């Protein structure tokens, strides 16, 4: 599989909804974010699209407004200090590693490092 390959997000969504099984011993905030992200992913994505979907989801949670519908988001993930969303963003490559095929997860990590710096 090429890192530029589009893959189905259906198995990824199922794993995100059950993230506790794939990333044990994490904070509940990570599991809540995984479930929220699962509902926001397109049916098929490139690895870069996964990153963008995660960042847009975090932005919407930070503002408390769904960027697609313009409606308020009702979630316990809304209302945290901005630092929490930054910490969640830093977890996106690890989340991808837990729930995505290996090459796809590597693409997510590589894109994250390209955008945020190697040591981000």
C-alpha positions, 0 to 999 in steps of 0.5 A: 500500500502506498502512503498516497493511497486512498483507503476505506475509513469504515474499519478505522471508524469502528476502531476509533469508536473502540479506541480504548481496546487499541490504545489502552491506559489513555486518558478518557479525553483521547477515547472521547476524541476518537469516537468524535473523530469517527463520526467526522471522517469521510468514507475514504481518505488519504493519510493527509485527509485523516490529519486534516479531518482530525485538525478540523474536528479539534478546531470545531471542538475548541470553538464549540461550533460544527464547521459544517452545520454551524450548529453548537457541538454538544460534547464534553470535549467542548470548553477545554483550555486550548492547550488540551486541544494542542495535546490531542493534536499531538496524539493524532499520529499515535491514534492513527498508528493504533487504528490504521494500516501501517503504511497509512499511519506512517503517512499520517505521522510523516504529514504531521511532522512535515506540518508541525516540525519533526520534534512536535 
